[in-house]
């Protein structure tokens, strides 16, 4: 189930990026959807205002779907995890019991007898 939501999430992200790139910019340079002033975008199918409204609403719908899939993924990731903060946990002292190390006497190398 989680894999399906991740795939839908990625598809929504890519579609939202493409829709934002297709929208006409504020500077009047036009987006990818055809920035011609005669006939508007979409190849003369719709006026420029209708195209802007369609793209804006579509972007909003995709953003809502992206938000919902993000929330679903975060809820699914939270399941099975113990609740609480790591600051609330009582932990014992860290390595307070040290074993005393006895100093070892260095061994003297033996000299071979002749």
N, C-alpha and C positions, 0 to 999 in steps of 0.2 A: 504494500500500500504506500509505503514511504517513497519507493522508487517512482511510482506513478505520479505522486504529488511533485517530486523533484523535476520530473520531465515536463509536467504542466507548468511549473514555476519557470523553468528555463525558456519554454516556448513563449510564455507571457512576457518575459524580459526581452527577448529578441523582437517580438512583435511591437512592444512598446517603444523600443529604440528606433525601429523602422518608422513607426508613426510619427515620432517626434522629429525625425529627420525629414519626413515628407512635408511637415508644416511649413508655411511661409514665414520667413523671418521678419523681424520688426524693421530691418533696414531696407526692405523691399527687394532684396536680391533673389528671393524666391527659394523654396526648398527643393527637394528632389521630385516633388509631385508636379512639376511644371509651373514655373513662375511667370507665365506669359500674362500680360494684362488684358488681352482680348480673349474673352471666353473663359477665363479662369483656369484652374487646374483640372485635372482628370480629363484632359483632352477635349474640352468644350462640353462635357457632359453636364456639369453643374457650374453655377456661378461661383466666383471666388468666395463669397460670403457663405454659401451653402457648403462648399468644400471645407472651409475653415471650421464651420459648426460640426460637420461630420467627423473631421479629424480630432477636434477637441473632445467631442463626446466619446469617440472610440478610445482615445487615450485615457479618459477618465474611467471608462469601463475596464480597460486592461489594467490600469493602476489599482482599481478596486480588487480585481482578481488576483493581482500580484500580492496585495496586502493580505488577502484571505489565505492564499497559499503560504505566505510567510508565517502567519500566525499558526496555521495548521502544522507546519514543519517544526516550529518552536514548541508547540504543545506536545507533539509526538516525541521530540528529543528529550522533553522533561519527564516523560513517563518512565518509571523504573528506576528513577534516581531517588536517593534518600533526601528527605526534605531538611531544611535547616542550613545554617551558615557554618562555614569552617571555623569561624571565630567563636561559635558557641560550643564547640567540642572541647571536652576536657582531655588533655593529653598529659601523660606523665613526663617526668624530667628526662631529657635526652641524654642517654649514656652517662649517668652519674656513677654507676658502679664500674670503677676501673680496677683492673687487676694490676697489683704492683709488679713491676718488672724487676727481677733480680739481675743485677749486673753480672754478666758472664766474664770469666777470666779468659783473656786471650791465650790461645795455646801457643806454646813456643815451638817453632819448627825444630825437628831433630836433625842433627848433623850426622850424616852417615859416617860410620867408623871405617877406618882404613886398615 
